[in-house]
Amino acid sequence: MAEPRRPALVLCAHGTRDPLGRATVREVVDAVADRLPGVEVLEAFVDVHGPEVAAVVAGLTRAPGDEVAGVVVPLLLAAGYHVHVDIARAVAERPDVRTAGALGPDDLLVDVLVDRLGAAGAQRGCPVVLAPAGSSDPRAQADSADMAERLAARWGGPVSLGYAAGPAPAVADAVTTAREASGGIPVAVASYLLAPGFFQGRVEASGADVVTGPVAPDPRVVEIVVSRYRAVLES
């Protein structure tokens, strides 16, 4: 007897023109599919290119007797406009499609950031600027501030925020401020971006002594996605 079909998982990322960034997202999608055999894992995007999340959600079908056709998991590090508006609109007329929260804040992401800093050569306890993409949505800013506090508790040194775009301070300004406040101690920037692309370029041009790469691909990102999917279905 065939096993019942499990609800699809729609991984919804921002979108990027950068080929390496697209390949990184695809790597995460493939890794999630490997972790969830029997689950159709689909990629979707909210900006730059398709497939658009609304179209992917519209194409989900529900097996007879099932209550849930799919779960949308944002492949986004904070819950701002794209989560609360774009994804919310995409599922508004689909009560059989559920949504999970953004990937962050999450302590597994703190683990990734700490490991990235160490691998890049940052001295433990040195000043760190956490660099998200940036959002005008106060909910996303709150998520990023939460991550900065979690990272500071683990890192054992000052952690401030500097954005690749959007709100102040810009990452380069945050690096300058951190260097002045520390009396010239080397400053590290922890990229709080999912994948390579335009914003990562800004982070790397910030003037920091050490700059890390994005958080993906990393098995712990995949673990968070799988946990979000399962938690929605178990709720």
BAFI-3210 file (N, C-alpha, C; in Angstrom, 3 decimals, decimal comma, padded with zeros to 6 digits):
// residues 235
n [1|2|3|4|5|6|7|8|9|10|11|12|13|14|15|16|17|18|19|20|21|22|23|24|25|26|27|28|29|30|31|32|33|34|35|36|37|38|39|40|41|42|43|44|45|46|47|48|49|50|51|52|53|54|55|56|57|58|59|60|61|62|63|64|65|66|67|68|69|70|71|72|73|74|75|76|77|78|79|80|81|82|83|84|85|86|87|88|89|90|91|92|93|94|95|96|97|98|99|100|101|102|103|104|105|106|107|108|109|110|111|112|113|114|115|116|117|118|119|120|121|122|123|124|125|126|127|128|129|130|131|132|133|134|135|136|137|138|139|140|141|142|143|144|145|146|147|148|149|150|151|152|153|154|155|156|157|158|159|160|161|162|163|164|165|166|167|168|169|170|171|172|173|174|175|176|177|178|179|180|181|182|183|184|185|186|187|188|189|190|191|192|193|194|195|196|197|198|199|200|201|202|203|204|205|206|207|208|209|210|211|212|213|214|215|216|217|218|219|220|221|222|223|224|225|226|227|228|229|230|231|232|233|234|235]
n.u [000,849|000,606|002,342|000,753|000,507|002,590|002,228|003,260|006,357|007,076|009,738|010,539|012,393|014,209|015,266|017,670|019,966|022,434|024,407|025,756|024,451|021,871|022,479|023,226|020,830|019,422|020,956|020,336|017,599|017,711|019,058|017,219|015,171|016,435|016,467|013,826|012,380|009,826|008,418|007,321|009,422|009,543|010,809|010,442|009,978|010,096|010,873|012,735|013,080|011,328|010,250|007,281|006,034|003,258|002,262|003,362|002,142|-000,511|-000,510|-000,444|-001,758|-004,265|-004,465|-007,180|-009,092|-007,093|-006,138|-004,238|-002,456|000,037|003,055|004,449|007,668|009,550|012,554|014,147|015,843|014,739|011,567|009,927|008,470|008,251|007,512|005,227|003,555|003,945|004,156|002,000|-000,136|-000,007|-000,976|-003,444|-005,968|-005,950|-006,786|-005,863|-003,179|-000,412|001,722|005,091|007,316|009,969|013,466|015,095|014,855|017,233|018,900|020,516|021,387|023,011|025,062|026,079|027,016|029,003|030,798|031,472|032,769|035,007|036,271|036,971|038,958|038,550|039,262|038,394|035,896|036,407|035,279|032,202|030,293|027,085|025,632|022,800|020,597|018,843|015,896|012,903|010,853|009,750|009,461|011,191|013,578|013,568|013,877|016,486|017,885|017,452|018,944|021,497|021,838|021,801|024,058|026,062|025,983|027,026|029,455|031,009|031,869|031,460|028,635|027,276|024,802|024,828|023,659|023,268|021,717|019,030|017,870|019,648|022,452|024,577|026,514|029,263|029,538|028,920|031,073|033,178|032,391|032,485|035,205|036,360|035,256|036,486|039,086|040,768|040,996|040,924|038,099|035,352|033,060|030,058|028,415|025,027|023,431|021,671|022,735|025,301|025,614|024,457|024,217|026,036|028,370|028,454|028,799|031,324|032,812|032,964|035,083|035,946|038,164|037,936|035,739|032,884|031,430|028,112|025,332|024,358|025,454|024,629|024,446|022,931|021,160|019,483|018,471|016,938|014,934|013,655|012,740|010,946|008,999|008,009|007,076|004,917|003,103|002,630|001,340]
n.v [-001,201|002,168|004,897|007,645|010,784|013,449|016,872|019,440|021,296|024,600|026,511|029,727|032,251|035,422|036,205|036,747|038,263|037,262|034,617|032,739|033,164|032,261|029,588|028,832|029,003|027,015|024,837|024,650|024,075|021,555|020,106|020,166|018,686|016,206|015,624|015,235|012,862|011,891|014,199|016,844|019,330|022,653|025,578|029,107|032,651|036,092|038,375|039,941|037,618|034,741|031,386|033,034|033,348|033,391|032,173|029,615|028,693|028,748|026,608|024,357|021,220|019,314|016,215|013,824|013,948|015,126|017,834|019,758|021,231|022,249|023,738|026,861|027,869|030,519|031,354|033,236|035,523|037,191|038,383|040,395|042,702|040,970|038,532|039,147|040,430|039,850|036,944|036,372|037,381|035,649|033,266|033,885|033,203|030,519|028,407|025,897|025,956|026,450|028,652|029,107|030,540|032,999|032,171|033,202|034,932|032,519|030,110|028,248|029,593|031,441|029,734|029,135|031,683|032,192|030,137|030,845|033,291|032,461|030,803|032,682|034,033|035,827|037,333|035,964|037,614|040,091|043,298|043,049|043,518|042,868|042,083|042,466|042,315|044,486|046,329|048,243|047,556|047,436|045,047|043,222|044,539|044,265|041,517|041,239|042,707|041,088|038,840|039,984|040,431|037,790|036,788|038,371|037,450|034,905|035,340|036,921|039,518|042,967|043,477|045,014|046,454|046,743|047,762|046,358|047,659|050,093|050,856|053,012|052,246|052,234|049,417|049,968|052,376|051,486|049,809|051,681|053,135|051,106|050,502|052,901|053,041|050,917|051,562|050,996|048,250|045,297|044,892|042,816|041,745|040,084|038,482|038,580|037,384|035,406|034,313|034,638|037,745|040,986|042,451|041,117|041,921|044,606|044,260|043,097|045,227|046,905|047,764|046,406|044,451|041,731|039,721|037,737|035,029|034,492|032,865|030,542|027,984|025,789|023,040|023,504|025,513|024,134|022,359|024,074|024,825|022,330|021,842|023,991|023,354|020,863|021,643|023,303|021,481|019,898|021,490]
n.w [000,000|-000,877|000,650|002,360|000,697|001,565|002,677|000,404|000,415|000,221|-000,465|000,084|-001,163|-001,407|-003,936|-006,534|-008,831|-009,027|-010,136|-008,470|-006,101|-006,761|-007,236|-004,685|-003,233|-004,588|-003,823|-001,111|-001,319|-002,579|-000,617|001,474|000,303|000,199|002,890|003,422|002,264|000,035|000,232|-001,738|-002,684|-003,364|-005,014|-004,571|-005,114|-003,986|-005,228|-007,929|-009,699|-011,039|-010,069|-009,014|-005,691|-005,312|-007,616|-007,404|-005,058|-005,911|-007,618|-006,037|-005,071|-003,364|-001,786|-001,804|001,130|002,606|004,730|004,415|001,818|001,392|002,785|003,333|003,737|004,698|003,185|004,470|006,585|008,453|009,599|007,752|005,468|003,251|004,356|005,932|004,148|001,253|001,193|002,839|001,325|-000,827|000,171|001,067|-000,005|000,199|002,358|002,837|002,735|004,658|006,601|007,699|010,179|009,682|009,112|011,087|014,283|015,525|017,469|016,215|013,985|015,215|015,981|013,434|012,643|014,583|014,012|011,377|011,827|013,328|011,459|009,549|010,757|012,842|015,969|019,051|020,871|019,810|018,458|016,722|013,814|012,989|009,967|008,393|005,476|005,526|006,288|006,063|007,638|010,909|012,306|011,111|011,678|014,439|014,670|013,678|015,602|017,809|017,020|017,059|019,800|020,733|019,460|020,628|023,254|022,943|021,658|023,295|023,168|022,023|019,941|017,211|014,995|011,446|008,385|005,101|003,305|003,236|006,435|008,789|010,925|007,995|006,929|006,548|007,960|010,518|010,988|011,119|013,404|015,367|015,319|016,187|018,752|019,970|020,157|018,049|017,823|015,811|013,704|013,036|010,523|010,530|008,169|007,748|005,801|003,421|001,039|-001,548|-003,390|-004,470|-002,040|-000,383|-001,550|-000,767|001,971|002,011|001,151|003,283|004,815|007,026|009,139|009,100|007,280|007,001|005,065|003,594|005,372|004,230|001,939|004,582|006,763|009,039|008,409|006,717|008,614|010,206|008,386|007,935|010,523|010,847|008,946|009,913|012,423|011,796|010,695|012,869|014,617]
ca.u [000,000|001,419|002,273|000,008|001,328|002,765|002,068|004,430|007,085|007,482|010,809|010,384|013,539|014,032|015,597|018,891|020,497|023,755|024,342|026,180|023,358|020,806|022,962|023,217|019,441|019,108|021,644|019,521|016,368|018,048|019,412|015,957|014,485|017,107|016,090|012,391|011,936|008,375|007,834|007,668|010,032|009,498|011,380|009,647|010,676|009,230|011,372|013,806|012,803|010,376|008,788|006,724|005,446|001,804|002,021|003,692|001,075|-001,732|-000,392|-000,456|-002,982|-004,472|-004,959|-008,488|-009,053|-006,064|-006,485|-003,145|-001,824|001,448|003,564|005,428|008,714|010,363|014,008|014,474|016,433|013,921|010,172|009,517|007,425|008,089|006,786|003,922|002,718|004,033|003,780|000,635|-001,070|000,039|-001,742|-004,669|-007,161|-005,675|-006,784|-005,195|-001,735|000,035|003,010|005,973|008,031|011,268|014,522|015,630|016,032|017,362|020,220|021,336|022,028|024,114|026,149|026,670|027,744|030,213|031,724|031,949|033,732|036,234|036,921|037,492|040,117|038,219|039,707|037,233|035,628|036,634|034,025|031,568|029,117|026,190|025,209|021,648|020,314|018,191|014,463|012,198|009,825|010,271|009,483|012,448|014,645|013,547|014,468|017,929|018,402|017,432|020,099|022,712|021,939|022,162|025,444|026,915|026,046|027,880|030,753|031,782|032,351|030,382|028,048|026,366|024,152|025,103|022,830|023,760|020,844|017,874|018,005|020,962|023,637|025,103|027,527|030,566|029,514|028,954|032,462|033,949|032,004|032,996|036,675|036,656|034,877|037,366|040,448|041,567|041,002|040,334|036,644|034,843|031,665|029,394|027,373|023,752|022,758|021,490|023,517|026,069|024,876|024,760|024,393|027,283|029,413|028,509|029,373|032,762|033,434|032,665|036,294|036,251|039,391|037,506|034,355|032,475|030,505|026,712|025,081|024,093|024,796|025,102|023,460|022,042|020,071|018,569|017,824|015,900|013,834|012,939|012,046|009,808|007,982|007,414|006,354|003,633|002,205|002,320|000,612]
ca.v [000,000|003,375|005,807|008,870|011,896|014,488|018,212|020,012|022,358|025,687|027,331|031,034|033,133|036,769|036,264|037,482|038,116|036,668|033,175|031,969|033,271|031,338|028,219|028,575|028,719|025,692|023,845|024,495|023,381|020,147|019,484|019,970|017,560|014,983|015,373|014,953|012,002|011,783|015,538|017,668|020,584|023,603|026,891|030,256|033,896|037,251|039,531|039,816|036,603|033,706|031,437|033,844|032,514|033,285|031,186|028,287|028,331|028,490|025,315|023,244|020,428|018,599|014,852|013,606|013,681|015,927|019,196|020,671|020,986|022,610|024,654|027,817|028,213|031,605|031,218|034,614|035,521|038,010|038,452|041,747|042,889|039,813|037,491|039,601|040,944|039,062|035,546|036,363|037,552|034,461|032,162|034,442|032,502|029,090|027,957|024,600|026,193|027,082|029,338|029,045|031,780|033,165|031,331|033,812|034,581|031,118|029,858|027,522|030,605|031,968|028,762|029,335|032,951|032,033|029,301|031,632|034,271|031,758|030,326|033,835|034,549|036,838|037,042|035,819|038,768|041,358|043,930|042,451|044,163|041,922|042,804|041,982|043,056|045,734|046,407|049,351|046,968|047,347|043,649|042,649|045,165|043,654|040,186|041,411|043,122|039,876|038,037|040,661|040,156|036,379|036,624|038,999|036,556|033,769|035,780|037,454|040,849|043,841|043,224|046,065|046,201|047,617|047,198|046,432|048,615|050,473|051,695|053,328|052,667|051,379|048,529|050,643|053,333|050,716|049,359|052,843|053,424|050,034|050,627|054,055|052,724|049,886|052,044|050,459|046,785|044,812|044,729|041,785|041,823|038,799|038,609|037,946|037,248|033,997|033,832|035,683|038,628|042,410|042,895|040,571|042,806|045,780|043,813|042,876|046,524|047,717|048,230|045,610|043,657|040,363|039,647|036,351|034,769|034,301|031,709|029,352|026,753|025,200|022,032|024,006|026,225|023,070|021,851|025,032|024,700|021,084|022,034|024,887|022,571|019,870|022,311|023,794|020,339|019,336|022,473]
ca.w [000,000|-000,983|001,787|002,074|000,228|002,571|002,095|-000,251|001,114|-000,678|000,102|-000,549|-000,964|-001,949|-005,358|-006,825|-010,189|-008,923|-010,406|-007,303|-005,131|-007,187|-007,024|-003,248|-002,869|-005,145|-002,987|000,103|-001,715|-002,822|000,664|002,204|-000,346|000,640|004,284|003,512|001,158|-000,037|000,253|-002,887|-002,236|-004,470|-004,724|-004,986|-004,821|-003,800|-005,972|-008,920|-010,722|-010,645|-010,009|-007,940|-004,649|-005,507|-008,668|-006,874|-004,119|-006,686|-008,274|-005,088|-005,042|-002,110|-001,969|-001,180|002,560|003,266|005,107|004,076|000,528|001,440|003,808|002,836|004,703|004,158|003,206|004,803|007,921|009,340|009,156|007,432|004,471|002,366|005,096|006,421|003,062|000,017|001,417|003,390|000,205|-001,685|000,773|001,650|-000,489|000,272|003,752|002,931|002,685|005,895|006,525|008,853|010,439|009,032|009,676|012,293|015,068|015,897|018,037|015,254|013,153|016,015|015,827|012,111|012,647|015,394|013,243|010,244|012,340|013,667|010,237|008,825|011,479|013,843|017,330|019,929|021,709|019,108|018,040|015,549|013,224|012,335|008,767|007,620|004,241|005,897|005,988|006,717|008,502|012,280|012,771|010,635|012,452|015,767|014,526|013,532|016,907|018,625|016,636|017,538|021,233|020,901|019,038|021,635|024,418|022,598|021,169|024,407|022,819|021,538|018,621|016,773|013,706|010,315|007,318|003,730|002,613|004,038|007,628|009,325|010,177|006,940|007,488|006,572|009,075|011,760|011,161|011,570|014,786|016,217|015,390|017,041|020,128|020,515|020,199|016,963|017,779|014,553|013,698|012,125|010,082|010,342|007,151|008,095|004,521|003,104|-000,101|-002,237|-004,269|-004,401|-000,651|000,131|-002,061|000,112|003,243|001,807|000,927|004,471|005,471|008,219|009,082|008,797|006,791|006,768|003,974|003,985|006,242|003,417|002,381|005,828|007,175|010,096|007,731|006,297|009,824|010,603|007,419|008,225|011,805|010,627|008,211|010,809|013,495|011,265|010,522|014,175|015,448]
c.u [000,882|001,245|001,478|000,953|001,398|002,649|003,378|005,072|007,535|008,514|010,827|011,547|013,268|014,189|016,835|019,294|021,844|023,682|024,741|025,111|022,224|021,218|022,952|021,811|019,044|019,764|020,863|018,246|016,636|018,367|018,168|015,201|015,117|016,717|014,634|011,936|010,416|007,660|008,281|008,180|010,173|010,156|010,474|010,369|009,679|009,675|012,421|013,465|011,800|011,056|008,282|005,961|003,938|001,469|002,312|002,607|-000,199|-001,695|-000,403|-001,803|-003,047|-005,045|-006,312|-008,343|-008,014|-006,600|-005,463|-002,533|-000,336|001,764|004,598|006,397|009,553|011,851|014,571|014,905|015,656|012,537|009,756|008,415|007,191|007,319|005,364|002,997|002,770|003,586|002,361|-000,410|-001,136|-000,826|-003,115|-005,925|-006,966|-005,618|-006,108|-003,675|-001,337|001,400|003,774|006,611|009,332|012,315|015,079|014,574|016,038|018,786|021,111|022,038|023,162|025,318|026,865|027,527|029,051|031,253|032,303|033,013|035,065|037,003|037,551|038,684|039,819|038,694|038,509|037,097|035,883|035,299|033,502|030,400|028,321|025,519|024,059|021,498|019,737|016,744|013,874|011,133|010,384|010,309|010,756|013,624|014,722|014,154|015,987|018,562|018,449|018,648|021,398|022,916|022,356|023,625|026,400|027,075|026,973|029,306|031,650|032,404|031,219|029,942|027,073|025,780|024,610|024,461|023,475|022,946|019,741|018,229|019,462|021,187|023,973|026,263|028,893|030,637|029,591|030,358|033,324|033,665|032,573|034,511|037,069|036,366|035,839|038,812|041,344|041,688|040,373|038,847|036,262|033,403|031,157|028,254|026,127|022,869|022,668|022,501|024,310|025,181|025,288|025,038|025,675|028,468|029,563|029,136|030,886|033,516|033,295|033,902|036,651|037,544|039,104|036,055|034,022|031,598|029,085|026,509|024,779|025,190|025,431|024,044|022,494|020,927|019,018|017,793|016,705|014,694|012,996|012,151|010,824|008,660|007,268|006,594|004,987|002,643|001,802|001,501|-000,894]
c.v [001,247|004,250|007,051|009,981|012,960|015,864|018,718|021,070|023,366|026,528|028,666|031,949|034,501|036,783|037,116|037,275|037,414|035,157|032,324|032,016|032,335|029,889|027,859|028,248|027,329|024,591|023,590|023,723|021,893|019,420|019,235|018,782|016,232|014,608|014,945|014,105|011,834|013,114|016,284|019,016|021,503|024,912|027,979|031,513|035,047|038,448|039,080|038,829|035,591|032,393|032,219|032,966|032,346|032,230|029,777|027,808|027,981|027,120|024,123|022,526|019,629|017,229|014,697|013,249|014,468|017,313|020,205|020,274|021,284|023,564|025,561|028,144|029,334|031,293|032,630|034,659|036,363|038,149|039,905|041,752|041,630|038,677|037,933|040,113|040,017|037,618|035,453|036,517|036,291|033,330|032,609|033,683|030,990|028,642|026,601|024,720|026,985|027,731|029,176|030,413|031,837|032,300|031,897|034,630|033,095|030,879|029,038|028,495|031,290|031,036|028,951|030,595|032,840|031,205|030,063|032,639|033,611|031,317|031,473|034,477|035,627|036,392|037,023|037,026|040,100|041,988|043,306|043,324|043,071|042,652|042,119|042,795|044,425|045,751|047,600|048,845|046,811|045,927|042,947|043,237|044,571|042,261|040,274|041,833|041,946|039,006|038,675|040,399|038,711|036,144|037,219|038,096|035,383|034,196|036,311|038,807|041,676|043,482|044,348|045,689|047,221|047,001|047,364|047,403|049,020|051,324|051,955|052,531|051,712|050,570|049,197|051,650|052,615|050,190|050,501|053,157|052,380|050,142|051,785|053,746|051,741|050,341|051,433|048,957|046,328|044,502|043,677|042,082|040,404|039,002|037,848|037,964|035,769|033,514|034,968|036,511|040,068|042,867|042,345|041,406|044,046|045,422|043,673|044,173|047,454|048,272|047,479|044,830|042,213|040,413|038,188|036,252|034,614|033,011|030,428|029,214|026,246|024,201|022,533|024,873|025,227|022,533|022,776|024,922|023,466|021,215|022,923|024,125|021,606|020,527|022,813|022,631|019,712|020,248|022,325]
c.w [000,000|000,257|001,393|001,623|001,305|001,915|001,487|000,644|000,064|000,040|-000,637|-000,177|-001,591|-003,454|-005,576|-008,280|-010,191|-009,154|-009,220|-006,214|-005,474|-006,950|-005,551|-002,764|-003,367|-004,320|-001,697|-000,216|-001,898|-001,512|001,513|001,619|000,066|002,065|004,428|002,325|001,187|000,018|-001,002|-002,378|-003,444|-004,068|-005,285|-004,530|-004,702|-004,638|-006,985|-010,042|-010,175|-010,388|-008,792|-006,958|-004,853|-006,556|-008,181|-005,921|-004,873|-007,343|-007,342|-005,128|-003,751|-002,408|-001,281|000,302|003,320|003,608|004,610|002,737|000,570|002,565|003,146|003,964|004,090|004,280|003,366|006,262|008,926|008,734|008,966|006,390|003,643|003,054|005,390|005,319|001,843|000,212|001,955|002,284|-000,651|-001,151|001,257|001,241|-000,506|001,733|003,942|002,790|003,925|005,699|007,828|009,069|009,657|009,727|010,979|013,013|015,424|016,392|017,110|014,299|013,905|015,918|014,497|012,096|013,423|014,634|012,050|010,700|012,667|012,439|009,445|009,523|012,491|015,228|018,260|020,843|021,043|018,735|016,745|015,109|012,531|011,179|008,050|006,336|004,557|005,450|006,709|007,678|009,914|012,822|012,323|011,405|013,855|015,734|014,433|014,860|017,868|018,312|017,105|019,028|021,488|020,536|020,067|022,854|024,167|022,282|022,280|024,120|022,261|020,125|018,313|015,423|012,673|009,089|005,948|002,895|003,577|005,247|008,015|010,613|009,045|007,516|007,549|007,711|010,414|012,045|011,686|013,029|015,743|016,382|016,305|018,511|020,777|020,610|019,146|016,924|016,460|014,698|012,659|011,742|009,867|009,359|007,610|006,854|004,193|002,083|-000,728|-003,157|-004,047|-002,974|-000,034|-000,353|-001,207|001,462|003,108|001,569|002,131|005,157|006,733|008,024|008,703|008,348|006,512|005,531|004,495|004,775|005,463|002,362|003,661|006,270|008,243|009,538|007,267|007,493|010,283|009,677|007,731|009,520|011,656|009,937|009,153|011,905|013,033|011,170|011,848|015,055|015,313]
res [m|a|e|p|r|r|p|a|l|v|l|c|a|h|g|t|r|d|p|l|g|r|a|t|v|r|e|v|v|d|a|v|a|d|r|l|p|g|v|e|v|l|e|a|f|v|d|v|h|g|p|e|v|a|a|v|v|a|g|l|t|r|a|p|g|d|e|v|a|g|v|v|v|p|l|l|l|a|a|g|y|h|v|h|v|d|i|a|r|a|v|a|e|r|p|d|v|r|t|a|g|a|l|g|p|d|d|l|l|v|d|v|l|v|d|r|l|g|a|a|g|a|q|r|g|c|p|v|v|l|a|p|a|g|s|s|d|p|r|a|q|a|d|s|a|d|m|a|e|r|l|a|a|r|w|g|g|p|v|s|l|g|y|a|a|g|p|a|p|a|v|a|d|a|v|t|t|a|r|e|a|s|g|g|i|p|v|a|v|a|s|y|l|l|a|p|g|f|f|q|g|r|v|e|a|s|g|a|d|v|v|t|g|p|v|a|p|d|p|r|v|v|e|i|v|v|s|r|y|r|a|v|l|e|s]
***
